[in-house]
Amino acid sequence: MGPDNSALPSTPPTALPSAPPTALPDPAARRDQALRRDQAVRAAVEQGLVGPDLPLAGLLDVAGIRASAAALRAAFDEVTAPGTPVLHAFAVKAAPLVPVLRLLAAAGVGAEVASPGELALARAAGTPPTHTVLDSPAKTPAELREALALGIAVNADNAQELARIDALVRSAPTRSPVGIRVNPQVGGGAIEALSTATATSKFGVPLRDEGAREWLVRAYLDRPWLTRLHTHSGSQGMPLELMAGGVAATYALAEEINARAGRRQIDTLDIGGGLPVNFASDEETPTYADYARLLRREVPGLFDGRYGLVTEFGRSLLAKHGTLLARVEYVKSAGGRGIALTHAGVQVATRTVYVPESWPLRIAAYDAKGRPKSGPAVRQDIAGPACFAGDLLARDRELPPLEQGDYVAVLDTGAYCFAHHYSYNSLVRPGIHGFVADPQEAGGTVRFGVVREPQSVAEVVAEAGGGVRDALREL
Ligand SMILES: *Cc1c(COP(=O)(O)O)cnc(C)c1O
């Protein structure tokens, strides 16, 4: 027996408050976001979340995350026919933190997972199986078996994986909707490492390769339980037009398969994520509404109600709502260059340090009490604590002169950044704190909730084999 293809719920499990979504990039919302950030930095210093003995912390703006989730839902509500089932599944890899997934679940956003760990996080957050999608390119038999037993959606990456799923579906019934990921081969964006629709990308079935299209159509005709088609053309650096081109190619394939099947076999298209984030200012561009409207223009049939939709946005939901706050331990000068030695470096902004030209980050300066610093900008390097010369978050950056005991805030770091610790130099994982602040209230209170406790040095030792110290000597 195959899957029963239970439809996606068209209403999220928890209703959103009726307040209109904060319409970022509206200037007032932008200003509020910056004010909330200033309030949170000040409060984090005053409440001791950072200080001489705890020189680094991550902060997450709860109101900002809620606003982005609401904006995403509103954007697709605007372009879809009434009653169209739409699941927005957050790409867990962008912020693998259970309280974040729980917050998103309450805002009607599900989870896209790509490993046993990510699936476990989504389950710990209480994300229902009907709101969970598994997409990894290298799923083990055990992972597939678990996914099909839970009834979460599964997208097969390739022919060998499909053969495994065939065997599993034959041996046990499943409620999982199952699809195949295609690589529309529309080309790459500005960042090669994040371009998944190049001719030779490792992801999905390469749609334009010889014989691939016919193989795909056959795969569906032979398997009446295959009801979805998936694509994700890339992440940061992809032009929206190219992403839309990938969706259009996937839609065209679904239409062909359904025509050949003589029925609506494919009932849901999963269009992936990848909306780029503006790291240059507080402005949120492009918006979800921009992308949804572009898709409606380019692929109108996608929105006429014949297909359910799944999206998998990650970075665009979280990036702008995270701030990394680091104390300036020392300042110095070398060869005429001012250098601030801070506690934020490669361990929490790995991509920026290793590939600075692709991942520039804004930095804001605060004084020792957490108040925004002003004054004539001078060029300085913002260095991290790790022991290699390239550990710099910014080179020759114009900022108010930093002094010992000040703080630097690294902005837009809520996705793929401080939640993704890299254990270089055995530096501890910083604590992560969610906050709620009221920008209308000058000097108002800021409430914090611990999302992840700061790691202790004892935990670092334990993770590094501290409990088995004679393991090699006794061999
Ligand atoms: C990484 C990834 C996403 C999310 O991409 P973002 O750029 O963070 O929106 C979505 N789907 C798949 C399959 C991915 O690998």
The ligand as an SDF file (V2000), in Angstrom:
LIG
                    3D

 15 15  0  0  0  0  0  0  0  0999 V2000
   19.3070   25.5320    2.6430 C   0  0  0  0  0  0  0  0  0  0  0  0
   18.0330   25.1100    2.0300 C   0  0  0  0  0  0  0  0  0  0  0  0
   16.9180   25.9210    2.1290 C   0  0  0  0  0  0  0  0  0  0  0  0
   16.9400   27.2850    2.7600 C   0  0  0  0  0  0  0  0  0  0  0  0
   17.6720   28.2300    2.0520 O   0  0  0  0  0  0  0  0  0  0  0  0
   17.7150   29.7390    2.5640 P   0  0  0  0  0  0  0  0  0  0  0  0
   18.6600   30.4160    1.6440 O   0  0  0  0  0  0  0  0  0  0  0  0
   18.1980   29.7250    3.9720 O   0  0  0  0  0  0  0  0  0  0  0  0
   16.3260   30.2760    2.4640 O   0  0  0  0  0  0  0  0  0  0  0  0
   15.7290   25.4340    1.6170 C   0  0  0  0  0  0  0  0  0  0  0  0
   15.6540   24.2280    1.0120 N   0  0  0  0  0  0  0  0  0  0  0  0
   16.7220   23.4310    0.8890 C   0  0  0  0  0  0  0  0  0  0  0  0
   16.5550   22.1030    0.2360 C   0  0  0  0  0  0  0  0  0  0  0  0
   17.9410   23.8400    1.3870 C   0  0  0  0  0  0  0  0  0  0  0  0
   19.0070   23.0510    1.2460 O   0  0  0  0  0  0  0  0  0  0  0  0
  1  2  1  0
  2  3  1  0
  2 14  2  0
  3  4  1  0
  3 10  2  0
  4  5  1  0
  5  6  1  0
  6  7  2  0
  6  8  1  0
  6  9  1  0
 10 11  1  0
 11 12  2  0
 12 13  1  0
 12 14  1  0
 14 15  1  0
M  END
$$$$
